[in-house]
Amino acid sequence: MSDYELFIGNKNYSSWSLRPWIALKHKDIPFRETLVPFDFENGNPEFAAFSPTGKVPVLKDGSLTIWDSLAILEYLADCFPDKGLWPQDKAQRAWARSISAEMHSGFSALRSECSMNMQRPAAPKPVSEAVKNDVTRIVTIWKECLEASGGPFLFGDFTIADAMYAPVVSRLETYQLSSDPVVRKYSEAMTATPAWKIWEEAALKETWVVDTE
């Protein structure tokens, strides 16, 4: 049995949980999944039992605790250098890290106005100019990366950068935020992965409901 245990929240809503989960699953890294649902305004008090921040995701490796999606992914890249979690080329790796960090710290308007909700029927919703600007920037990132790499993922093979942008694929589809062909192309690649299909199938079966628009 694997020593890795990943604590996650609801698959329907928890975009941050999806990021390390899809990387682990796509790269065939064995792990145990522990889902602790949040249906409280600020998460779930039970998160405090395993999370220093009271948030998910959290990765346990024996006695070691790693929290925050990007930190977990960086740790996995250190543990599994043969899995290609970052591009091998130094310049490509720096680019992948840059857009991953941008995803980690940016796009606040998209996050706040368009929560991940895989059970929501796909339909447009009115959004602010800030959201539109976020979407424009994301599409530009995807376009530049795919043109340079040839796809199907941002740097050719699936990397941490793809894990970081995976929830955006769901958001753009759910809220019908872009008709750009690059979005369709990248979304098709992401949603065709077995890892995505497993996550989505479980998300659609969940019965917990959190108020979102």
C-alpha positions in Angstrom: 0.0 0.0 0.0 1.2 3.5 -0.8 2.6 5.8 1.9 1.0 8.7 0.1 -2.4 9.9 1.4 -4.1 12.8 -0.3 -6.8 14.6 1.6 -9.3 16.3 -0.7 -12.6 18.1 -0.5 -15.7 17.6 -2.7 -14.8 16.6 -6.2 -17.6 18.7 -7.6 -16.3 21.9 -6.1 -12.8 21.6 -4.9 -10.6 23.0 -7.7 -7.5 23.0 -5.5 -8.0 19.3 -4.7 -8.3 18.4 -8.3 -4.8 19.8 -9.1 -2.6 17.3 -7.3 -5.1 14.5 -7.6 -5.2 14.6 -11.4 -1.4 14.7 -11.5 -1.0 11.7 -9.2 -3.6 9.8 -11.2 -2.4 10.7 -14.6 1.2 9.9 -13.8 0.3 6.6 -12.2 1.7 7.5 -8.8 0.0 5.2 -6.2 -1.8 7.1 -3.4 -4.7 6.7 -1.0 -7.5 9.2 -1.3 -9.3 10.6 1.8 -12.3 12.8 0.9 -13.5 15.0 3.7 -16.5 17.1 2.3 -17.0 20.7 3.0 -20.5 22.0 3.2 -19.7 24.9 5.6 -19.2 28.5 4.5 -15.5 28.3 5.3 -14.8 24.6 4.7 -15.1 22.0 7.4 -13.9 22.1 11.0 -12.7 18.5 10.6 -10.0 19.7 8.2 -8.1 20.9 11.3 -7.3 17.2 12.2 -5.0 16.8 9.2 -4.4 20.3 7.7 -2.2 23.0 9.3 -4.3 25.7 7.4 -7.7 24.1 7.8 -7.9 23.8 4.0 -7.5 21.1 1.4 -5.7 19.5 -0.3 -3.1 18.0 2.0 -0.6 15.3 1.2 0.8 12.9 3.9 4.0 11.0 3.2 4.5 9.0 6.3 5.1 11.5 9.1 5.6 14.4 6.6 2.7 16.8 5.9 2.7 18.9 2.7 -0.1 21.4 2.1 -1.0 23.7 -0.7 -1.6 22.3 -4.2 1.5 23.8 -5.8 3.8 22.7 -2.9 2.4 19.2 -3.1 3.0 19.1 -6.9 6.6 20.4 -6.4 7.2 17.7 -3.8 6.0 15.0 -6.1 8.2 16.3 -8.8 11.2 15.9 -6.4 10.1 12.4 -5.4 9.5 11.2 -9.0 11.9 12.9 -11.3 11.3 10.2 -13.9 7.6 11.0 -14.2 8.0 14.2 -16.2 6.0 16.5 -13.8 8.1 19.4 -15.1 9.6 19.7 -18.6 13.2 18.4 -18.9 14.4 21.5 -20.7 15.5 24.3 -18.3 13.9 27.1 -20.3 10.6 25.1 -20.7 10.7 24.3 -17.1 11.0 28.0 -16.1 8.1 28.8 -18.4 6.0 26.0 -17.0 6.8 27.2 -13.5 5.9 30.8 -14.4 2.4 30.0 -15.7 1.8 27.6 -12.8 2.7 30.4 -10.3 0.5 32.8 -12.2 -2.4 30.4 -11.9 -1.7 29.9 -8.2 -1.6 33.6 -7.3 -3.8 35.2 -10.0 -7.2 35.1 -11.8 -9.0 36.1 -8.6 -12.0 37.4 -10.5 -12.6 34.1 -12.3 -12.2 32.2 -9.1 -14.7 34.4 -7.2 -17.4 34.8 -9.9 -17.2 31.3 -11.5 -16.6 28.6 -8.9 -15.9 25.1 -10.1 -19.2 23.2 -10.2 -19.2 20.2 -12.4 -22.9 19.5 -11.7 -24.0 22.9 -13.0 -25.6 22.7 -16.4 -23.4 24.4 -19.0 -24.8 27.9 -19.6 -23.5 31.4 -19.9 -23.7 33.8 -16.9 -23.1 37.5 -16.8 -19.5 38.2 -15.7 -17.4 41.3 -15.0 -14.8 42.8 -17.2 -12.2 41.5 -14.7 -13.3 37.9 -15.5 -13.2 38.5 -19.2 -9.7 39.8 -18.8 -8.7 36.7 -16.8 -10.1 34.5 -19.6 -8.3 36.4 -22.3 -5.0 36.0 -20.4 -5.6 32.3 -19.9 -6.4 31.7 -23.6 -3.3 33.6 -24.5 -1.2 31.4 -22.2 -2.7 28.2 -23.7 -2.3 29.4 -27.2 1.4 30.4 -26.7 2.2 27.1 -25.0 0.4 24.9 -27.5 1.8 26.6 -30.5 5.3 26.2 -29.1 4.9 22.6 -27.9 2.5 21.2 -30.6 0.3 19.8 -27.8 -1.7 18.0 -26.8 -0.8 19.4 -23.4 0.8 22.8 -22.6 4.3 21.5 -22.9 3.6 18.5 -25.0 3.3 15.8 -22.3 1.2 16.4 -19.2 3.0 18.4 -16.6 2.3 20.3 -13.4 1.2 23.3 -15.5 -1.7 21.2 -16.9 -2.6 20.1 -13.4 -2.7 23.7 -12.3 -5.0 24.7 -15.2 -7.2 21.6 -15.2 -10.0 23.3 -13.1 -10.1 26.2 -15.6 -11.1 23.7 -18.3 -14.2 22.9 -16.2 -15.0 26.6 -15.4 -14.7 27.7 -19.1 -17.1 25.0 -20.2 -19.5 25.3 -17.3 -20.0 29.1 -17.7 -19.4 29.1 -21.5 -16.7 31.8 -21.2 -14.8 31.3 -24.4 -15.5 30.1 -27.9 -11.8 30.2 -29.0 -10.7 27.1 -30.9 -7.6 26.8 -28.6 -9.9 26.3 -25.6 -11.9 23.6 -27.4 -8.6 21.9 -28.5 -7.0 21.9 -25.0 -10.3 21.0 -23.2 -10.7 18.0 -25.5 -7.2 16.8 -24.6 -7.8 17.3 -20.8 -11.3 15.8 -20.6 -10.2 12.7 -22.7 -7.7 11.6 -20.0 -8.8 8.6 -17.9 -7.9 10.7 -14.8 -10.3 13.4 -15.7 -13.1 11.0 -16.5 -12.7 9.2 -13.1 -12.8 12.5 -11.2 -15.8 13.9 -13.2 -17.8 10.7 -12.8 -17.4 10.8 -9.0 -18.1 14.5 -8.9 -21.4 14.1 -10.7 -22.5 11.5 -8.2 -21.9 13.6 -5.1 -24.9 14.6 -3.1 -23.4 17.5 -1.1 -24.6 20.9 -2.1 -22.7 24.1 -1.6 -24.4 27.4 -2.6 -22.8 28.7 -5.9 -24.2 30.6 -8.8 
